[in-house]
Amino acid sequence: MSARHFSHLPDEDVERLFSRPPEALGRSCPPALLAVALGATLYMPGTRPNLAGDLVRRAAAGAVSSVVCLEDAVADADVPEAERNVVAQLRELARDEDAAPFVFVRVRNPEQIPAIVTALGDDARILSGFVLPKFTETHGAAFLDAVDDTAASAGVRLLAMPVIESPEIIHRETREDALLGVQRLLDKHRSSVSDARPPGARRSGV
């Protein structure tokens, strides 16, 4: 898989607009590079029936990174069907992986991480990693351990994108201590963290 910002523009426009054209990004890029290169991330609910086709279409229109959501975009009763749909759609996407953006799955709980990777089998290569919701020092440890353990057992590279959106972060009185706690936890897993985002650092829909 290879992606490049503004790849949807004609070559003459890229040459006119940039003194140094955007470079290609691949799944093997260092996490520190991807952390600043993912751009505005496109979110789609895991229940979307034509998810694979929509991801290819939006990548062709310039989306470099995407998140397939199994958390707050999916009703509780719809989670099992959404999980099945996500696996089926990502397996389809893996057949056209050169046309895909970076794909992360936003999970509800740590157990979904090994379950999804196991269900994907060899097609787990289509995944760039997982989005970890409502991330805090105490809540996030199990998620990061699940990412690292699953990557090791499956023999694939999986990155983590913590989303910093807990009440402890929002409230001024607890924000500093909460952020320092997150920093301590992320420092232990730095090699597998692609990005850590506050609320609003994304775009939704297609």
N, C-alpha and C positions, 0 to 999 in steps of 0.2 A: 504494500500500500504506500502510495506517495501522494502528498497533498501540497498545494501551494496557494498562498493568498493571492487573490485576483487572477486565478488561473482562468476564470471565465472571460477575461478581457482579451481582445485581439492583441497579437504581438505588437502591432504598431502603437496601440494605446499604452501598453506597458512600457515600451521604449520612450514614449513621449512623457509619461507621468513620473517615471522613476529614474533617478541617476544610477541607482543600484537595484536591479529587479529583485523581487522576492525570491527566496531560494526554496527548493523542494524540502518537504518535511517527511520523514518516515517513522515507522513504529519503533525503530531502533535509536531514534534521537534521544539524547540525554534528558532526563526529567526536568532539569533546570532550564533547558531550552524550550521544551514543550510548555512549561509553566507560563512562559511569556509569548508563546506562539499559537496557542489554541484559538485566540480571537473570541468573537462573540459566539457563544455556544447555543446551538439550536436544540430546544427541548421538544420531545414528542412523547405522548402517553403510550405506554406499552400495549394498550388496547387497539391501537391504530391498525386497521385491517391491511393496508398496503404499505406497511412500515418500510420494508426493504426498498421498494420502488421510490417512495418519498425521499428516503435518505440519499439514494443515487441522484435523484432529480435535484435536490437542494445542494448536494455537493457540486454538481455541474454548474449551479448558479452562484457558487462562491462560498458555501458553508464549509469550513475546515474541520470543525468539531461538532459533535452532537451528543445528546444524552437521551436515552430511552428510559422513561420514568415508570417505575413500579411503586412509587411512594405516593405523594400527595396528589398526583394526577389521576390516580386509580382508586375507585371506591373499594372499601374493604371486601365487599362481596365479590368483586370482580378480579381479585388478585390471582387466584389459581388460573383462571382463563388468560389473564394478562401474561402470566409467566409462560404458559404454553405458547402463546402467540409470539412473545419476544424470542423464545428459542427457535421457533419455526421461521420467523422472519430473519433472524440473524444467520441461520443456516443458509437461507436463500441468498442473503447478502454476501456471504462468504464465497459464493460462486462467481461474484463480480467484485471482488475485494479491491481491485485497482481503481474502481470508480467510487469507492466508499469514502466517507470522511472518517476522522477518528471517532470511534463509537465507545461511549461509556454507558453503563447501566446504573441508574439510580435505584438503590435497593432500600427496603424497609428494615431489614434485620441482617445480621452477619450470616445467618444460615443460608440466605438466598445466594450468596456468592459462590460457595462450592457447588450448590445445586445447579445453578445456571451453567457453570463451566463444565460440570460433569455431563449435563444434558446436551451441551454443544459438541462434546467430544473433540475431534480434530478441527472442527469449525471454530473452536474457541480462539483461534488465531485472529478472527475478525474483531475481537474485543481489544480495546486499548486499556480498559480498566473499569473501575466502579466509582460512582459518586456516593459519598458517605454523608447522610443527612444529619442535621441538628448536632453537629460535631462538637464534643467537649472533651476535656482531658479524661474524664471517667467513662463517658459513653463511647468515645471513639476507639479505645484500645482494642475491643473485641472485633471491630470492623477492620482495623489495620492488620491485626493478627490473621483474620480470615483471608484478606487479600494476599498476604505474604505466604501463608500456608498453602492456599489454593494454587498460587503461581508455582510454588516449588513442587507440589505433588503432580500438577498437570504438565509441568515442563513448558509453561508459557510465561511471557512477560505480562504482568498486570500492574497497572498504576492506580493510585488512589487520588480522588479529587474530593477532599473534605469540604463540606459546605458549612460555613460558620454562621449560624442563624439561631442559636439558642437564646433563651431569655437572659442568661447570664452575660451574654455579649451585648444584648440590646441595652440593658440597664447600666447607666453610668457607674453606679456604686460598685458593681461587681465586674465590670468590663476588663479592667487591667489584670486582675488576678486570673480571670477566665482565659484571657489571651495568652498570658504567660504559661498557664497550664497546657494550653493547646500547643504552644511552642515547644515545651518540654517533650510532649508526646510525639510531635512530628519529627523532632530531632532524632528520636530513636528509630524512625522509619523513613528517614530522608530519601533514601535511594529509591523508594517506591511511591513517592508523592509527586504527582505531576502538577498539582495546582491546589490552592486553598482559596475558596471564594466566599466573599460576603454575599448577603442577599442582594438580588438585583443585577448581579454580574452575569447576565445571560439574556438571551432573547427566546421567546416562546412561539410556538406555532410553526406554520410553514408558509 
